[in-house]
Amino acid sequence: MEKQIEMKVRISTRAVYHKVAEVEIEIPDMKADEVDEYLNDNENIYTDVIDDKLSKAEYEFGSGYDCCDGDWTDETSDSEWRYDIKGMNYGGHL
């Protein structure tokens, strides 16, 4: 009778969760194509507020790539920052 060989198997899982936070801020009236530069030059007016909201946001299952009407464009990225001008079909990445 042959001796049965004992085998070991490792079971693994990888689950991805995400958080989304957003804030609305007022900025001076300017051309739409100048907004990204203004936001990059004035990060101090929104980064602390959005970081606080992000820390309080609930985790949701999945990458978040296709959620929240965010117009996310980089599925391979761990995070994305973008802006959208209210009332206009204009925005982009920060």
Long-range contacts (C-beta under 8 A, 24 or more apart in sequence): 15-61, 16-61, 16-62, 16-63, 17-59, 17-60, 17-61, 17-62, 18-59, 18-60, 18-62, 18-63, 18-64, 18-67, 19-54, 19-57, 19-58, 19-59, 19-60, 19-64, 20-54, 20-57, 20-60, 20-64, 20-67, 20-68, 20-70, 21-50, 21-51, 21-53, 21-54, 21-56, 21-57, 22-50, 22-53, 22-68, 23-49, 23-50, 23-53, 24-86, 25-49, 32-85, 32-88, 32-90, 35-83, 35-85, 35-90, 36-83, 36-92, 36-93, 36-94, 39-83, 39-94, 40-94
